[in-house]
């Protein structure tokens, strides 16, 4: 039996449960209360603050393992200001930023300032809990933020959207920008995959070097190898001189291979070598040359299926997909359509030399349409409508027939079901009825509904119901 002193030493060497401290900052009282109740456990101390100045005081006088802050605070200091101050006081702690109106520039700035992750509103409950668990599991590790190491390069704001799907894309771009790893961009035709590729390049360390794009599906197979790797004089009929391929043209920069799924298995072998070994051999050449170009590829195909059916090499797929960015189709981010329409109308009006606007009924039609051709189809539709509109306003009659038919069908559906409440409305009414019946007692209301208090708060927030003071 060990002596008492030895027993004490053994006890002290055993791991103990650490109490984690979390600071929540949001100018909305209900959001602070909701996140606090969501995250609080016996092993966590959660402190919330609505005033950024008081939050700054807290982070300088207290110890926190994690801060969760809204970016857009109704105060002089923003969430990004808090992020920088927090990382200054607690370099090994982590920060989660929340935003409902984020931009690509905000995401880039947040990641470079050291944010652990970036969440869009309205956030998914399971997602934020998982992010918090992951951040606390890495508590004590320094984040990979780049701080204020360099200024972002100016570039045109081409990516448009503030929906959760686009904020997720911005976050992925921000994390991918400074990496040298290959990026695979997935998305339907017309979603803006090349714009995403250009954003990754222009925000990265290779931004001052060339960005060279090639649509692999638009070049005949017999010429594609030459386009990629170049050729020597006399390599084939018409090769009257040496020509550099895009890997050599993009030295120090980025090669963008659009529709990579269209390449043959034979060409994929050479692509794999170019990516893995960093060398290419021009068609007709007898020696390989070293190249230094980051590879970003894109496809509208399901490459997992292509691999399974042996139309795409598995080893190349794994090499290309170190970082994957999925661009959502336009029908899954309809709330972004008015912003896109405004931008496209401005551009088309400038080209047409006259000011044109969109009528409310036409905008409703544009938002309600499914857009199989995505953003590209929307841009072309607006261009045509501006050119052929009968006045200074685009109306439904100026839109393609398919969109007009879709609008008519939607109007009929609305007239037929106008008097029937939605399931959400029925749920809201029932919740309001229960709260009134129990006199606003939250605990009793939760019991009647068969849910816990946290779920009650979430439901009330979703339906915009004020729970008032606890009864």
Secondary structure in CASP SS format (residue, H / E / C, confidence):
PFRMAT SS
TARGET T0000
AUTHOR 0000-0000-0000
METHOD secondary structure of the structure
MODEL  1
X C 1.00
X C 1.00
X C 1.00
X H 1.00
X H 1.00
X H 1.00
X H 1.00
X H 1.00
X H 1.00
X H 1.00
X H 1.00
X H 1.00
X H 1.00
X C 1.00
X C 1.00
X C 1.00
X C 1.00
X C 1.00
X C 1.00
X E 1.00
X E 1.00
X E 1.00
X E 1.00
X E 1.00
X E 1.00
X C 1.00
X C 1.00
X C 1.00
X H 1.00
X H 1.00
X H 1.00
X H 1.00
X H 1.00
X H 1.00
X H 1.00
X H 1.00
X H 1.00
X H 1.00
X H 1.00
X C 1.00
X C 1.00
X C 1.00
X C 1.00
X E 1.00
X E 1.00
X E 1.00
X E 1.00
X E 1.00
X E 1.00
X C 1.00
X C 1.00
X H 1.00
X H 1.00
X H 1.00
X H 1.00
X H 1.00
X H 1.00
X H 1.00
X H 1.00
X H 1.00
X H 1.00
X C 1.00
X C 1.00
X C 1.00
X C 1.00
X E 1.00
X E 1.00
X E 1.00
X E 1.00
X E 1.00
X C 1.00
X C 1.00
X C 1.00
X C 1.00
X C 1.00
X C 1.00
X C 1.00
X C 1.00
X H 1.00
X H 1.00
X H 1.00
X H 1.00
X H 1.00
X H 1.00
X H 1.00
X H 1.00
X H 1.00
X H 1.00
X H 1.00
X C 1.00
X C 1.00
X C 1.00
X C 1.00
X E 1.00
X E 1.00
X E 1.00
X E 1.00
X E 1.00
X E 1.00
X C 1.00
X C 1.00
X C 1.00
X C 1.00
X H 1.00
X H 1.00
X H 1.00
X H 1.00
X H 1.00
X H 1.00
X H 1.00
X H 1.00
X H 1.00
X C 1.00
X C 1.00
X C 1.00
X C 1.00
X E 1.00
X E 1.00
X E 1.00
X E 1.00
X C 1.00
X C 1.00
X C 1.00
X C 1.00
X H 1.00
X H 1.00
X H 1.00
X H 1.00
X H 1.00
X H 1.00
X H 1.00
X H 1.00
X H 1.00
X H 1.00
X H 1.00
X H 1.00
X H 1.00
X C 1.00
X C 1.00
X C 1.00
X C 1.00
X C 1.00
X C 1.00
X C 1.00
X C 1.00
X C 1.00
X C 1.00
X C 1.00
X C 1.00
X C 1.00
X C 1.00
X C 1.00
X C 1.00
X C 1.00
X C 1.00
X C 1.00
X C 1.00
X C 1.00
X C 1.00
X C 1.00
X C 1.00
X C 1.00
X C 1.00
X H 1.00
X H 1.00
X H 1.00
X H 1.00
X H 1.00
X H 1.00
X H 1.00
X H 1.00
X H 1.00
X H 1.00
X H 1.00
X H 1.00
X H 1.00
X H 1.00
X C 1.00
X C 1.00
X C 1.00
X C 1.00
X C 1.00
X E 1.00
X E 1.00
X E 1.00
X E 1.00
X C 1.00
X C 1.00
X C 1.00
X C 1.00
X C 1.00
X C 1.00
X H 1.00
X H 1.00
X H 1.00
X H 1.00
X H 1.00
X H 1.00
X H 1.00
X H 1.00
X H 1.00
X H 1.00
X C 1.00
X C 1.00
X C 1.00
X C 1.00
X C 1.00
X C 1.00
X C 1.00
X C 1.00
X E 1.00
X E 1.00
X E 1.00
X E 1.00
X E 1.00
X C 1.00
X C 1.00
X C 1.00
X C 1.00
X C 1.00
X H 1.00
X H 1.00
X H 1.00
X H 1.00
X H 1.00
X H 1.00
X H 1.00
X H 1.00
X H 1.00
X C 1.00
X E 1.00
X C 1.00
X C 1.00
X C 1.00
X C 1.00
X C 1.00
X C 1.00
X C 1.00
X C 1.00
X C 1.00
X C 1.00
X C 1.00
X E 1.00
X C 1.00
X C 1.00
X H 1.00
X H 1.00
X H 1.00
X H 1.00
X C 1.00
X C 1.00
X C 1.00
X C 1.00
X E 1.00
X E 1.00
X E 1.00
X E 1.00
X E 1.00
X C 1.00
X H 1.00
X H 1.00
X H 1.00
X C 1.00
X C 1.00
X H 1.00
X H 1.00
X H 1.00
X H 1.00
X H 1.00
X H 1.00
X H 1.00
X H 1.00
X H 1.00
X H 1.00
X H 1.00
X H 1.00
X H 1.00
X C 1.00
X E 1.00
X E 1.00
X C 1.00
X C 1.00
X E 1.00
X C 1.00
X C 1.00
X C 1.00
X C 1.00
X C 1.00
X E 1.00
X E 1.00
X C 1.00
X C 1.00
X C 1.00
X E 1.00
X E 1.00
X E 1.00
X E 1.00
X E 1.00
X E 1.00
X C 1.00
X C 1.00
X C 1.00
X H 1.00
X H 1.00
X H 1.00
X H 1.00
X H 1.00
X H 1.00
X C 1.00
X C 1.00
X C 1.00
X C 1.00
X C 1.00
X H 1.00
X H 1.00
X H 1.00
X H 1.00
X H 1.00
X H 1.00
X H 1.00
X C 1.00
X C 1.00
X E 1.00
X E 1.00
X E 1.00
X E 1.00
X C 1.00
X C 1.00
X C 1.00
X H 1.00
X H 1.00
X H 1.00
X C 1.00
X H 1.00
X H 1.00
X H 1.00
X H 1.00
X H 1.00
X H 1.00
X H 1.00
X H 1.00
X H 1.00
X H 1.00
X H 1.00
X H 1.00
X H 1.00
X H 1.00
X H 1.00
X H 1.00
X H 1.00
X H 1.00
X H 1.00
X C 1.00
X C 1.00
X C 1.00
X C 1.00
X E 1.00
X E 1.00
X C 1.00
X H 1.00
X H 1.00
X H 1.00
X H 1.00
X H 1.00
X H 1.00
X H 1.00
X H 1.00
X H 1.00
X C 1.00
X C 1.00
X C 1.00
X C 1.00
X C 1.00
X H 1.00
X H 1.00
X H 1.00
X H 1.00
X H 1.00
X H 1.00
X H 1.00
X H 1.00
X H 1.00
X H 1.00
X H 1.00
X H 1.00
X H 1.00
X H 1.00
X H 1.00
X C 1.00
X C 1.00
X C 1.00
X C 1.00
X E 1.00
X E 1.00
X C 1.00
X H 1.00
X H 1.00
X H 1.00
X C 1.00
X C 1.00
X H 1.00
X H 1.00
X H 1.00
X H 1.00
X H 1.00
X H 1.00
X H 1.00
X H 1.00
X H 1.00
X H 1.00
X H 1.00
X H 1.00
X H 1.00
X H 1.00
X H 1.00
X H 1.00
X C 1.00
X C 1.00
X C 1.00
X C 1.00
X C 1.00
X C 1.00
X H 1.00
X H 1.00
X H 1.00
X H 1.00
X H 1.00
X H 1.00
X H 1.00
X H 1.00
X H 1.00
X H 1.00
X H 1.00
X H 1.00
X H 1.00
X H 1.00
X H 1.00
X C 1.00
X C 1.00
X C 1.00
X C 1.00
X H 1.00
X H 1.00
X H 1.00
X H 1.00
X H 1.00
X H 1.00
X H 1.00
X H 1.00
X C 1.00
X C 1.00
X C 1.00
X H 1.00
X H 1.00
X H 1.00
X H 1.00
X H 1.00
X H 1.00
X H 1.00
X H 1.00
X H 1.00
X H 1.00
X H 1.00
X C 1.00
X C 1.00
X C 1.00
X C 1.00
X C 1.00
X C 1.00
X C 1.00
X C 1.00
END
